[in-house]
């Protein structure tokens, strides 16, 4: 079922999917032949609430009071997915590309950069992939559920200071307030657009992993075989499902993944049959928190290689590409990194030139 105005765009000619550009960053944009743009919600369950007090509310300043009864049936735990399917002549990848976001973020991660350049959604469409961008459970257009009746914990909100330092835009202690912050010299993140980036932050709940995994599982059943591109916290779900469905998930591209599977607790034999790529930015070794995040990933990579699995890494600084943040799909050289990922997909037979 297609929702939210998902009428197919069946075109005899071409439509131009152009991301917003600024005069300084405008680049040549080839038209993209698109067969359909749409969206759907998937996963979730029906719940019933009772015993809650009714109240009277005024929906607009001039409307009369209305009695609202919060008891009844609700849909909760669903995920939102937007897709763009290319016309057959434009499609050069055998499987759709699913883009999964990280913690405190939504599918906006992939759509456009904070300073107005086309994002990786547009890059990989131009490269011939059908692209599915999702808002996971509790994020963006997936919607929320009541707390504390359904969500067991309160939401967590990320401050600008935490994002600035965690995402390695500036070192620890470099953010005092919006007027007093200093980025790493040579950072690729568009610092002037940092406040614009923070407008896309959304709350997250730390007790919804099971519902999120179930919704992603339902998405894999509906859309795959596929390739998953995942950022940060979303990687836990990607690797779990690739280990569960190695026949359906043809590869996983981890963009600075932060959630590993522990080989001491999980049999990684199925996952060893799935080609994996790990892309790492700059300043990880100089950031203790990121060293702690990366260590379990390295343990999982070593275990997969010991089983004969393909677990390739692109260490950008080691390749002479400096200054990339945790948000490399938003950095000034984002297309350069996307091209490296595309080259890897081509080498796996999962994309064409």
C-alpha positions as CSV (number, residue, x, y, z in Angstrom):
1,X,0.0,0.0,0.0
2,X,1.4,3.4,-1.0
3,X,0.8,6.3,1.3
4,X,1.4,10.0,1.5
5,X,0.7,10.9,-2.1
6,X,2.8,8.1,-3.5
7,X,1.3,8.4,-7.0
8,X,3.7,6.9,-9.5
9,X,5.5,9.3,-11.8
10,X,5.3,7.3,-15.0
11,X,7.2,9.4,-17.5
12,X,7.7,9.0,-21.1
13,X,10.6,11.3,-20.9
14,X,13.0,12.4,-18.2
15,X,12.4,14.3,-15.0
16,X,15.2,16.2,-13.4
17,X,15.7,15.2,-9.7
18,X,17.9,18.2,-8.7
19,X,19.1,18.7,-5.2
20,X,19.3,22.2,-3.9
21,X,22.6,23.8,-4.7
22,X,24.3,27.0,-3.8
23,X,26.0,29.1,-6.4
24,X,29.4,28.3,-5.0
25,X,28.8,24.5,-5.0
26,X,26.6,24.1,-8.0
27,X,27.8,21.3,-10.2
28,X,26.7,19.7,-13.5
29,X,23.6,17.7,-12.9
30,X,22.5,15.0,-15.4
31,X,18.8,14.3,-15.7
32,X,17.6,11.0,-14.1
33,X,14.9,8.9,-15.6
34,X,12.5,8.0,-12.8
35,X,9.6,5.6,-13.0
36,X,8.1,6.1,-9.6
37,X,8.4,8.0,-6.4
38,X,6.5,6.8,-3.4
39,X,6.4,5.9,0.3
40,X,4.9,3.5,2.7
41,X,4.9,2.6,6.4
42,X,5.9,-0.9,7.5
43,X,6.2,-2.9,10.7
44,X,4.5,-2.0,13.9
45,X,1.5,-3.4,15.8
46,X,-1.8,-2.4,17.2
47,X,-2.1,-1.6,20.9
48,X,-5.0,-0.7,23.1
49,X,-4.9,1.8,25.9
50,X,-7.5,2.1,28.6
51,X,-7.8,3.7,32.0
52,X,-6.4,7.1,30.9
53,X,-8.3,10.2,31.9
54,X,-10.1,12.2,29.2
55,X,-9.6,15.9,28.9
56,X,-10.9,18.9,27.0
57,X,-8.7,20.7,24.4
58,X,-9.1,23.5,21.9
59,X,-7.6,22.6,18.5
60,X,-7.5,26.1,17.2
61,X,-7.7,29.4,19.0
62,X,-11.3,30.0,17.8
63,X,-12.6,26.4,18.0
64,X,-14.9,25.2,20.8
65,X,-13.6,22.9,23.5
66,X,-13.5,19.3,22.5
67,X,-13.4,16.3,24.8
68,X,-10.6,13.9,23.9
69,X,-10.6,10.3,25.1
70,X,-7.0,8.9,24.8
71,X,-8.2,5.4,25.3
72,X,-8.6,3.1,22.4
73,X,-6.6,1.4,19.6
74,X,-3.3,2.8,18.1
75,X,-0.7,1.7,15.6
76,X,2.8,1.9,17.0
77,X,6.3,0.7,16.2
78,X,6.1,1.4,12.4
79,X,8.8,2.7,10.1
80,X,8.5,5.2,7.2
81,X,10.2,4.5,3.9
82,X,10.5,6.7,0.8
83,X,11.6,5.2,-2.4
84,X,12.7,6.4,-5.8
85,X,12.6,3.8,-8.6
86,X,14.4,4.5,-11.8
87,X,13.2,3.8,-15.2
88,X,14.5,0.4,-16.5
89,X,16.9,2.1,-19.0
90,X,18.5,4.1,-16.2
91,X,18.9,1.3,-13.7
92,X,22.4,0.0,-13.6
93,X,22.3,-1.9,-10.2
94,X,20.7,-5.3,-9.9
95,X,19.3,-4.6,-6.4
96,X,17.8,-1.6,-4.6
97,X,20.0,0.4,-2.2
98,X,18.5,0.8,1.2
99,X,19.8,3.8,3.2
100,X,19.6,3.5,7.0
101,X,20.4,6.5,9.3
102,X,22.1,6.7,12.7
103,X,21.1,7.7,16.2
104,X,19.2,10.9,16.8
105,X,18.9,11.4,13.0
106,X,16.4,10.4,10.3
107,X,16.5,9.7,6.5
108,X,17.3,13.4,6.0
109,X,20.9,12.2,6.6
110,X,21.0,11.0,3.0
111,X,18.9,13.5,1.1
112,X,20.8,16.9,1.0
113,X,23.8,18.4,2.8
114,X,23.2,21.1,5.4
115,X,24.8,23.6,3.0
116,X,22.5,22.8,0.2
117,X,24.4,20.3,-2.0
118,X,22.8,17.1,-3.4
119,X,23.3,14.3,-0.9
120,X,24.1,10.6,-1.4
121,X,20.5,9.8,-2.3
122,X,21.0,11.8,-5.4
123,X,24.5,10.5,-6.0
124,X,23.4,6.9,-6.0
125,X,20.3,7.5,-8.1
126,X,22.5,9.1,-10.7
127,X,24.8,6.0,-10.4
128,X,21.9,3.8,-11.4
129,X,20.5,2.5,-8.1
130,X,16.9,2.4,-6.9
131,X,17.1,4.1,-3.5
132,X,15.0,3.5,-0.4
133,X,15.5,6.1,2.4
134,X,13.9,5.3,5.7
135,X,12.9,7.0,9.0
136,X,13.3,4.2,11.6
137,X,10.9,3.6,14.4
138,X,10.3,6.8,16.5
139,X,12.1,9.0,14.0
140,X,10.8,11.6,11.6
141,X,7.7,10.6,9.7
142,X,7.6,7.1,11.4
143,X,5.7,8.9,14.3
144,X,5.9,8.5,18.1
145,X,3.9,6.6,20.7
146,X,2.8,7.6,24.2
147,X,5.3,7.7,27.0
148,X,5.3,6.1,29.6
149,X,2.4,3.9,28.6
150,X,4.1,2.5,25.5
151,X,7.7,3.8,25.3
152,X,9.3,2.7,28.5
153,X,11.9,5.4,28.7
154,X,12.0,9.2,28.2
155,X,13.4,10.5,24.9
156,X,17.1,11.5,24.7
157,X,17.9,14.8,23.0
158,X,21.4,15.6,21.6
159,X,22.9,19.0,22.4
160,X,24.9,20.9,19.9
161,X,28.1,20.4,22.0
162,X,27.7,16.7,22.0
163,X,27.1,16.5,18.2
164,X,30.1,18.9,17.5
165,X,32.5,16.7,19.5
166,X,31.0,13.2,18.9
167,X,30.8,13.8,15.2
168,X,34.4,15.0,15.3
169,X,33.8,18.4,13.8
170,X,36.0,19.8,16.7
171,X,38.0,18.3,19.5
172,X,36.9,17.8,23.1
173,X,36.4,21.1,24.8
174,X,36.1,23.1,21.5
175,X,32.4,23.9,21.9
176,X,31.4,26.3,24.7
177,X,28.4,27.8,23.0
178,X,27.3,28.8,19.5
179,X,29.5,31.9,19.6
180,X,32.5,30.1,21.0
181,X,33.4,26.9,19.1
182,X,36.4,25.9,17.0
183,X,36.5,23.2,14.4
184,X,39.5,21.0,13.6
185,X,41.8,22.7,11.1
186,X,41.1,21.4,7.6
187,X,37.7,19.8,8.6
188,X,35.7,18.8,5.6
189,X,32.4,19.4,7.4
190,X,30.7,22.6,6.2
191,X,31.1,24.4,9.6
192,X,29.0,27.4,8.5
193,X,26.0,25.1,8.1
194,X,26.4,23.3,11.5
195,X,23.4,25.1,13.0
196,X,21.4,24.2,10.0
197,X,22.5,20.5,10.4
198,X,21.3,20.5,14.0
199,X,17.8,21.4,12.9
200,X,17.5,17.8,11.6
201,X,18.2,16.2,15.0
202,X,15.3,14.2,16.5
203,X,14.8,12.6,19.9
204,X,15.7,8.9,20.3
205,X,14.5,6.3,22.8
206,X,17.0,3.8,24.2
207,X,14.4,1.1,24.8
208,X,13.0,0.6,21.2
209,X,15.7,-1.5,19.6
210,X,13.5,-4.6,19.4
211,X,10.7,-2.7,17.6
212,X,13.2,-1.1,15.3
213,X,14.8,-4.4,14.4
214,X,11.3,-5.9,13.7
215,X,10.4,-3.0,11.4
216,X,13.7,-3.3,9.5
217,X,13.1,-7.1,9.3
218,X,9.8,-6.4,7.7
219,X,11.4,-4.0,5.2
220,X,14.0,-6.6,4.2
221,X,11.2,-9.1,3.6
222,X,9.3,-6.6,1.4
223,X,12.1,-5.0,-0.6
224,X,15.1,-7.3,-0.7
225,X,17.2,-8.8,-2.2
226,X,19.1,-5.5,-1.7
227,X,22.2,-3.7,-0.6
228,X,22.1,-1.8,2.7
229,X,24.1,1.4,3.3
230,X,24.0,2.2,7.0
231,X,25.4,5.0,9.2
232,X,26.5,4.8,12.8
233,X,23.9,3.4,15.2
234,X,21.8,1.9,12.5
235,X,24.6,-0.6,11.8
236,X,23.5,-2.9,14.7
237,X,20.3,-3.7,12.8
238,X,22.0,-4.0,9.4
239,X,24.6,-6.6,10.6
240,X,22.0,-8.5,12.6
241,X,19.7,-8.8,9.6
242,X,22.5,-9.6,7.2
243,X,23.6,-12.4,9.5
244,X,19.9,-13.6,9.6
245,X,19.3,-13.3,5.8
246,X,22.6,-13.6,3.9
247,X,20.6,-14.7,0.9
248,X,18.5,-11.5,0.9
249,X,21.1,-8.9,1.8
250,X,23.8,-8.9,-0.9
251,X,26.2,-6.4,0.8
252,X,26.4,-3.9,3.6
253,X,28.2,-0.6,3.4
254,X,29.0,0.7,6.9
255,X,29.6,4.4,7.0
256,X,31.4,4.7,10.3
257,X,29.3,2.0,11.9
258,X,29.0,2.1,15.6
259,X,27.2,-1.2,16.4
260,X,29.0,-4.5,16.0
261,X,28.0,-8.1,16.6
262,X,30.1,-9.8,19.2
263,X,31.7,-12.9,17.7
264,X,32.0,-14.3,21.3
265,X,28.2,-14.3,21.5
266,X,26.9,-14.6,17.9
267,X,27.8,-17.1,15.2
268,X,29.0,-14.9,12.3
269,X,29.1,-17.7,9.8
270,X,26.1,-16.4,7.8
271,X,27.4,-12.9,7.8
272,X,30.8,-14.1,6.5
273,X,29.0,-14.8,3.2
274,X,27.9,-11.2,2.8
275,X,30.5,-8.7,1.4
276,X,31.0,-5.8,3.9
277,X,32.6,-2.4,3.4
278,X,33.6,-0.2,6.3
279,X,34.4,3.5,5.7
280,X,36.3,5.5,8.3
281,X,36.9,9.2,8.6
282,X,39.6,11.3,10.2
283,X,40.6,11.8,13.9
284,X,39.3,8.5,15.2
285,X,42.7,7.5,16.7
286,X,42.8,10.9,18.5
287,X,39.3,10.6,20.0
288,X,39.1,8.2,22.9
289,X,35.3,7.7,22.6
290,X,35.7,6.8,19.0
291,X,38.5,4.4,19.8
292,X,36.0,2.7,22.1
293,X,33.3,2.6,19.4
294,X,35.6,1.3,16.7
295,X,37.2,-1.5,18.8
296,X,34.2,-3.9,18.7
297,X,33.9,-3.2,15.0
298,X,37.5,-4.2,14.5
299,X,36.9,-7.4,16.5
300,X,34.0,-8.3,14.3
301,X,36.0,-7.6,11.1
302,X,38.8,-9.8,12.3
303,X,36.4,-12.6,13.2
304,X,34.7,-12.4,9.8
305,X,38.1,-12.5,7.9
306,X,39.1,-15.5,10.0
307,X,36.0,-17.2,8.6
308,X,37.0,-16.3,5.1
309,X,34.5,-13.4,4.8
310,X,35.0,-10.3,2.8
311,X,35.3,-7.3,5.1
312,X,37.0,-4.4,3.3
313,X,37.9,-1.1,4.9
314,X,38.4,2.3,3.4
315,X,40.5,4.3,5.8
316,X,40.3,7.8,4.3
317,X,43.3,9.3,6.1
318,X,45.4,6.3,5.2
319,X,44.5,7.1,1.5
320,X,45.6,10.7,2.0
321,X,42.0,12.0,2.3
322,X,42.0,14.2,5.4
323,X,39.5,16.0,7.5
324,X,36.4,13.9,7.2
325,X,33.9,13.9,10.1
326,X,31.5,11.2,11.2
327,X,29.1,12.8,8.8
328,X,31.1,12.2,5.7
329,X,28.0,12.1,3.5
330,X,27.6,15.8,4.4
331,X,31.3,16.8,4.2
332,X,32.6,19.0,1.4
333,X,34.2,16.0,-0.4
334,X,31.1,13.8,0.0
335,X,31.0,12.9,-3.7
336,X,34.6,11.8,-3.7
337,X,33.8,9.3,-0.9
338,X,30.6,8.2,-2.5
339,X,32.6,7.4,-5.6
340,X,34.9,5.2,-3.6
341,X,31.8,3.3,-2.3
342,X,30.4,3.0,-5.8
343,X,33.7,1.6,-7.1
344,X,33.6,-1.0,-4.4
345,X,30.0,-1.9,-5.3
346,X,31.0,-2.2,-9.0
347,X,33.8,-4.6,-8.0
348,X,31.3,-6.8,-6.2
349,X,29.1,-6.9,-9.2
350,X,26.4,-4.9,-7.4
351,X,26.5,-1.8,-9.6
352,X,27.4,-0.8,-13.1
353,X,29.3,2.0,-14.7
